[in-house]
Amino acid sequence: VLGRFGRNIAAGMTGGLGYFYDDKNILPNYLNTDTVQAQRIITIEGEKQLQGLIQQHASKTGSLKSQEILENWSTSLNKFWQIVPAAESKIPETNPKYSQIASSVK
């Protein structure tokens, strides 16, 4: 999600991953944490997945916001939250312990 979001984010979410751009750092206030946790992007696999999704979005829609995010990737990345259900907590995209690539992502 590159735009606005409302309350009760991820209510009932049990699988998959969600990525939210949050330049105001307010997402935790709107997150339903019954089945998920929010974390910053902490693995290179997660970063690559997110960047690929934004690149696809930019090429399919011509979104100026996605293009701006990609042009400023090093600072934009730190404004994203990754929403992770328990079932996804042991995959390379969400957990450095399962990462196959050495990462400098912090």
Secondary structure, DSSP 4 states (H G I P E B T S, - for coil): --S---SSBTTT--SS-EEEE-TTS-GGGGB-TTSEEEE---SHHHHHHHHHHHHHHHHHH--HHHHHHHHTHHHHGGGEEEEEEGGGTTSTTT-GGG-SS-----
